[in-house]
Amino acid sequence: MVVGAGVAGLTAGWRLAQAGWQVSIFEQQNCIGGLLAGPTVAGVNCDLGAHRLHRAALRVAAVADVARTAPLEPRQRQGKIVLRGQQLNYPLSPLGLMRGLGLTDGLRFAADFVRAPRWQAHGRADTDVGFAQFVQRRAGLAAYTAFYEPYARKVWGLDPAELSQTCAKQRLSTAAPWRALTGSAQRHQFWVPRGGFAMFIEQLRSKCLGLGVSLHLATPVPAAALQGADAVLDSGHLQRHAPELLCDHKGLHLLWLQVDGPALADVDTWYCPELQFAFGRVTQVSHFCPPQPDQPRLLCVEIPQGSWGDSVQWAAHIAVLSAQLRQAGIVAASNHLRLRQQHFLPRVYPLHRRGWRATWQAAMAAAVADGKTLPIGRQGLWLHCNLDQAMHTAERAVAQVVAGQPAAAWAETAKQFLELQVRD
Ligand SMILES: Cc1cc2nc3c(=O)[nH]c(=O)nc-3n(C[C@H](O)[C@H](O)[C@H](O)COP(=O)(O)OP(=O)(O)OC[C@H]3O[C@@H](n4cnc5c(N)ncnc54)[C@H](O)[C@@H]3O)c2cc1C
């Protein structure tokens, strides 16, 4: 039995069926895809946010296999990071960063970076010094104050001192010019499936159905099916197995705005880490999902839940957002913006407070205690991860089930995923 029909659940169902197992997938929503479901906005087939595959994803066996029937197209990144009133090419080059910061600040940042006691940031693995200290030791105080701190407050709505260092290790590049500098060479290209990610998900579904997997939509895990299953690969929220523990998340608001008026710059994504902007990322839908002629031009605006809450009526804030989009240089004063749709994704950013690994271990122990449940994927493992990494966790879990290893061993094996680095 598989819980959830996102990429992890569908991959698990497909691989189990390939190994000769009889598989049922239960999905609580009335559509497949999870975070990769494809909504239609104003007649345009969209993505939830904008998804892309990075080079490392192509090495994941399940991604490579799907790509045989849903070919991937390479794209050059056309990203910008909005910093201090300027739009700099993203990923950043050292020269770009210097240009953005100006000579005085550039030298101050470089000096702080050189002086930062990076060796202290790699202390014992079980010591969690927290987000603030970890970043200051690695990147210096100037970079922390300018980029990392506002970014952390925007995404998690918390004092960065309360957050685990994992949040810094796993995902910083939207706010981390220093990290972007060190790994930028390979990051100028990405891949999207021809026909968009809806095609990718559709391929996974047809692989499952072709092997006789039964797929039940709008069906949260039925207790009877749980009891009758020999193995349960569960991509639902880990906390279901340990309600007394806090394995919580912060969510993300997605807003699709129709843009009328002059053409926008040829940019796929604007990254906006600064706190003066409610949004963290803005994408042009047409760069990711193939548009039809005469379809409206859409921007997808990603606003981290942060301290906003989960039920904001964004129509009431559209004038403020439009002003911010103009200030960031994403739209011009003569562009007219109209909110076409909004959507809230509740479980996007795992809220990893300091010491969260102990909670993770306790929750995993509770999950595998029935001797047959293996949590997989982003929610199942309470991870911040890319879609290929979610698929990889599913493939690894299936290999373990097929090899007849006990579920308890999975709680150990899965620890390796805690070190995953998120790519964006
Ligand atoms: C805005 C945004 C942009 C992103 N961009 C990228 C990108 O560019 N590249 C990249 O690689 N990754 C990206 N990601 C990450 C990627 O989308 C996820 O890592 C991946 O889709 C997670 O897949 P999953 O199957 O593990 O989880 P999910 O997609 O969350 O699927 C879990 C499924 O389980 C179902 N479920 C939960 N509980 C139950 C239950 N009790 N019973 C039945 N069903 C249940 C849910 O409804 C859901 O469908 C992005 C994510 C977001 C939010």
The ligand as an ORCA input file, in Angstrom:
! r2SCAN-3c Opt
* xyz 0 1
  C       6.754     26.270     -4.894
  C       7.617     25.050     -5.008
  C       8.596     24.986     -5.972
  C       9.406     23.865     -6.071
  N      10.348     23.824     -7.050
  C      11.094     22.722     -7.209
  C      12.024     22.644     -8.282
  O      12.188     23.582     -9.076
  N      12.744     21.507     -8.420
  C      12.616     20.446     -7.556
  O      13.299     19.447     -7.746
  N      11.731     20.489     -6.529
  C      10.967     21.592     -6.344
  N      10.055     21.649     -5.333
  C       9.951     20.494     -4.401
  C       9.054     19.375     -4.949
  O       7.838     19.911     -5.402
  C       8.770     18.367     -3.827
  O       9.957     17.976     -3.172
  C       8.094     17.110     -4.320
  O       7.033     17.406     -5.198
  C       7.601     16.319     -3.103
  O       6.940     15.158     -3.521
  P       6.311     14.129     -2.467
  O       5.593     13.117     -3.250
  O       7.339     13.725     -1.512
  O       5.316     15.003     -1.578
  P       3.912     15.709     -1.965
  O       3.978     16.286     -3.326
  O       3.595     16.610     -0.823
  O       2.900     14.492     -1.998
  C       2.337     13.903     -0.864
  C       0.939     13.445     -1.253
  O       0.391     12.665     -0.189
  C      -0.967     13.014     -0.031
  N      -1.343     12.644      1.331
  C      -0.864     13.186      2.481
  N      -1.437     12.590      3.536
  C      -2.286     11.655      3.052
  C      -3.156     10.715      3.661
  N      -3.241     10.627      5.005
  N      -3.870      9.899      2.865
  C      -3.773      9.989      1.509
  N      -2.965     10.875      0.878
  C      -2.220     11.690      1.648
  C      -0.984     14.507     -0.313
  O      -2.277     14.942     -0.647
  C      -0.012     14.614     -1.474
  O      -0.659     14.464     -2.721
  C       9.235     22.768     -5.175
  C       8.242     22.834     -4.201
  C       7.451     23.953     -4.113
  C       6.389     24.005     -3.048
*
